[in-house]
């Protein structure tokens, strides 16, 4: 009896999204053409358009998928540090992300830089991230969790941009220090 191996086939939609995820993040959305994504995904042009009628549809799907993956990774990192570090856990989680070999800043900040507020998914990501941080402030028992979250977002966004620009030395400690100040002021 001959055993045959079954080859798992990744659906075209997933291959397209994976190619877009890599290329959009690495090169930018405008700089990445549909033909490049089609070639990278190894699919036919008709298969692309059957899954995504336009590049804008692909960008929206990319932003949704990126949001879900990034939030899961980030919140997992925060949770590992939260009990010991409090609000400064955000800085430690960011540092882990910044150390990834393909780090190229925030896909959502980059999208807004390219398109303004044209893609709602980029703005929605920031709103949901702030809501997550506000939830952390509530869990820590901090007063004015909305204000804490807003101030923490300024630290988070600033740290992301500084890291993307290459200013990483001491960045975690600087961000952690600012987050600790915010937490101290909201304790009580």
Secondary structure by P-SEA (a helix, b strand, c coil): cbbbbbbbbccaaaaaaaaaaaaaaacccccccaaaaaaaacccaaaaaaacccaaaaaaaaaaaaaaaaaaaaaaaaaacccccccaaaaaaaaaaaacccccccaaaaaaaacccccaaaaaaaaaaaaaaaaaaaaacccaaaaaaaaaaaaaaaaaaaaaaccccaaaaaaaaaaaaaaaaacc
